């Protein structure tokens, strides 16, 4: 009953918000100022593009690395388990901003601090540095979720695969991982939501994502017209991220519910 009421309250609040916001926006849009169209095009063509592109690359990279590491950590070989556990705890425990700063600012200058390193690392583009940081954080989350999903598969499934002559690779590739994938889907969709929201951090190193393009627009308007127009621009940013995140959040809940039934 509580979940039913939670759903009713959620939809009621959303309906109230839309009932107030949509008429206001329609009325405002009819009399929109001249600066609005260029700002909106900039936020969509640059901010939306960069946010979606970063989220897609980050989720694909994090999923690929995380599933492999989460599978390997289930091998009963202590040095490998310790190595992967260290990777997970480091990148899962660090704030994402710290990770991105380490990749973007510190890593290319590592040879200057440690002269014994026989190679140098070229500076990353801001987009690449932010994406690597998100992949490291996301892969740690996926690895831990994969480990839990694989270990939740009954031991009898492993034994049945062994009886059929599958090796370790065959058992995991054809028996264990396909079953674990069903349990991984909701966390992976949740990861996509988190990465979409965390792309806003990339603006601190100059990536032109959704929030950063809004901030740049307010600064330009403040300089050129004396009014930053914070309310309409950041309202557009709010709608932009809500439109990306909310459907994914509902999708994660729907998938989890379907899998549970």
N, C-alpha and C positions, 0 to 999 in steps of 0.2 A: 504493500500500500504506500509506503514512504517513497519508493522509486516512482510510483505513478504520480504522486503529488509533486515530487521534484520535477518530473517531466512537464506537468501542467504549469507549474510556476515558471519554469524556464521559457516555455512557449508563450505564456502570458506576458512576461517581461519583454520578450523579443517583439511581440505584437504591439505592445505599448510604445516601445522605442521606435519601431517602424512607423506607427501611426503619427508620431510626433515629428520624426526626422524626415520622412519622405515628403510630406507636404511642404515643410520648411525648405528642403533642398530644391524641390521643383520650383517654388516661388523665387528662391534666390537665384536659381540657374537662369530663369527667364530674364532677369535683370543683372546678370553677371557682369562684372567689370572687365575691361579689356585685357588685364593682366592674367585672367584666369585660364584662358585656353592655352597660351604658351606654357604656363606652369603645369597644367594637367598633362599636356603632351610630353613634357620633360619627365614628369614623374612616372608616366606609364611607359614611355619608350626606353627610358634609362633605368629608373628605379624598379619597375616591375620586372623588366628583362633581367637585370642583374640579380634580384632577389630569387626569382624562379631558377635561373641558371645555377646560382650558387647552391640552392637547396637541392636541385637534382644531382649535381656532381657530388655534393657532400653525402647525400643519402646513398647513392650508388657505391661510392668508395667505402663509406662506413659499413654498409651491409656486406659487401664482398670481404673486406678485411675482418669484420667482426664475426661473421659466420665461420670463416676458416679458423680464427683463433679460438672461438668458442667450442669448435669441434675438437681441435688439437688439445685443448686443456683437459679434455676428458680421458686422454691417454694416460695410463698409469706409469709415467716416467717423470720423476720428481724434478730434475733440472728444467725440463720443458715446461712443466706446470708452474714452477717458480718464475721462470722468465715471462710467461704469458700473464701470470698473476701480477707481476710487477708492472707490466705494460698497462693492464686494466686499472690498477689502483692509482698509478701516476696520472693518466689522462682523464680518468673519471673523477679523481679527487681535486685536480687543479681547476680553478675558474677558467672558463673558456677564453676570457679576455687575456689572462696571463699566458695561456697556450698560444694564442694568436700573436701576442707581442714577442714571445720567445721565437716563434717561427719567422716572423717578419723582420724583427729588429736584431735579435741576438744571433740566430743561427748563421746568417751570412757573414758575421764578424767573428765567428768562432776561431778561425785561424789566426786572427790578430791577438786574441786572448791566450790561446794555447799554441805557441809557435811549433810544437812538435807534430801537430797535425799535418800530414803530407799533402793535403789537398785543400782547395778553397771552394766555397759555395757562393755562386752568384746570387745577388739580391733577388728576391721574389717580387713579382708584381703584386700589388695590394690584393687583387682578386684571388690570386693563387695562394698567397700566404693565409688569407682568411679561410679559404676552402680547405687547405691542409689542416688548419687548426680545428675546424668543424669536423673533418673526417677523423682526426685523432680522438676527439671527444666522443663522437658518435660511435666509432668502432669499439671503443671500450664499453659503451652501453650495450651494443649489439652482442659483443662477445659474452658478456655476463648473462644476458637474456638467452643466448644460444646454449650456453652451458647448462642453465637451469632447464631449458626445454628438452635437451638431449637426455639429461639425467632423470627427467620425469617419465621417459619411455620405459615401460616395464622391462625388467631383465629378461623375461621370457622371449621378448622380441629378438634380443641379441642371440640368445641360445638357439632360437629357431633358425636364424640366419646362419649361424655356425653349422648347424646340422645340415643345412642345404648346401654347404660348401663355400659360402661367401667368406672372403677374408675381411680384415678390418675395414679396408676401403670400400669393398662391396657392401658390407653390412651398413655402414654409415651412409653411403651414397644412395642405396636403393631401398633401405628399410627404415633406418633411424631418422635421418635428416628429413625425408619427406613427411614423416609423422610429426616431427618437431616443428616443421615449417608452419603447420596449422596453428600451433600455439605461439608462434613468433609473429604472426600477422598483426595482431593488435598492438604489441610493443613497437613494431616497425612503423606503423602508421602514426603512433604517438611520437616516435622519433622524428618523423617528417614534420609534424607540427612544431616540435621543439626547435628543429633546425631552421624552419621558416622564421620563427620568432627570434632566434639567436643570430640571424643574419644582420640584425640591426647593429650588433656589436662591430661588424666589419666597417661601418662608417667611421669608426675611430682611427682607422689607418687609411682612410681615403677612398674606400669602395663606394661607388654611387648606387647604393641599394635604396629601398623604399623610404626609410626614415631619413637617410642622409640627403636624398634629393629634395625632400620636403624642407629640411633645415637650410639647405643651400638656397632654396627658393625664397624662404622668409628673409634670409640675409640680403639677397639681391634686391628684394622689394623694399626692405628697410633702407638700403643705401640709395635706391633710385627714386622712391616715392615718399620716404619718411614713415611709412606704415608697413609693418612686417606681415600683417594679415595672418596672425598665428591661428586664429580659430578656424577659418575655412580650410587652411592648408593642413593643419594637424588633424582636423576632422576627416579630411580625405585620406590621410595616412592611416587613421583608425579604421575607416571603412575598407581600405585596401588590405590591411592585415587580417581584419575580421573575415573578409570574403575569402581569403586563402585558408585561414586556420579553422574556422567553424565547420565547414563541410568535412574536413579531414577528421576533426574531433568526433563528429556524428558518425562518420564512416567507421572509425575505430570502435565506437560503442556498438554499432550495428554488427560488425564482424565478430566482435567478442560475444555478443548475444547469440548470433547464429551458431558459432562454434560450440558454445555451451549447451545449446539445445541438440 
